């Protein structure tokens, strides 16, 4: 089996993966307990599918009973420059590193399938491929396979790649010898915890997704709670703060894969341009991008929150243009942004006029509440 493992590793690296590990098709009791605690605390928020698939997530063999081993694969998506640099540019939008080009699910899954087909033909075994859209606790599997460890921010950390690894798994009915698991190397460091703008970590290694900017701007479907809006700054899709400040990134390297390097249009997009997108332009701009899946209304909600945080009165025309948007979610965000940017008398007059005609309770609440 050692020869087969070496051949799998060689094949995976040739296909473009950067890290390869082998783990048993089991989850540790500590991983299962941490996930159960996460759910019981309600930290998953609106992500009900996490609870619905908990049994399968906690046991790879509940997902596929024939599984005996897991080939865990990582692909580097390291950024070329500091992901936090745009946070000092309030009229520009900050997009999480992983979403600045093509959807990684497509790229990684194609490679997974090629390696899996080769393995099935080479070893005469059964295989199944998974990525994070499947109910798999992939970060504990990656740690068990030696790719890295789950840091205090709950993400996978690698001594070779820092924070920047996309993960995928090949389940097989082969009994492959596992690699040694990776140990925790966070030590006393807590930079990731201290960097979080919304205090989303109630304790090291525990994330309350309901407070996380990535959750709020991507998974959350309703209005973003007021208590988090100012902390969001100009982040319109995801957040990299806890990842970017990690000292282990000194070993990170820029992604070699072209699909993971930023498109020019998403490196430093202007908020005013994004606020003016209609549905057709939104779909065209984000074709092949993970951003498209949140839809135009949530996207504009995020953009308008960022505009409200900009302190730039020059963006008021973009805000006013959205006060009559068909979607209450967008109108509400525009109302909040107007009251943040406009002189008080102007905003009050506009609010009175809008309240007289606004029939949607959600949007009315935005005019009535504090900015």
Buried (B, 14 or more C-beta within 10 A) or exposed (E): EEEBBEBBBEBBBEBBBBBBBBBBBBBBEEBBEBBEEBBEEEBBBEBEEBEEBBEBBBBBBBBBEEBBBBBBBBBBBBBEEEBBEBBEBBBBBBBBBBBBBBBBBEBBBEBBBBBBEBBBEEBEBBBBBBBBEBBBBBBBBBBBBBBBBBBBBBBBBBEBBBBBBBBBBBBBBBEBEBBEBBEEEBEEBEBBBEBBBBEBBEEBBBBBBBBBBBBBBBBBEEBBEEEBBBBBBBBBBBBBBBBBBBEBBEEBEEBEBEBBBBBEEBBBBBBBBBBBBEEEEBBEBBEEBBBBEBBBBBBBBBBBBBBBBBEBEEBBEBBBEBBEBEBBBBBBBBBBBBBBBBEEEEBEEBBEEBEEEBEEEBBBBBBEEEB
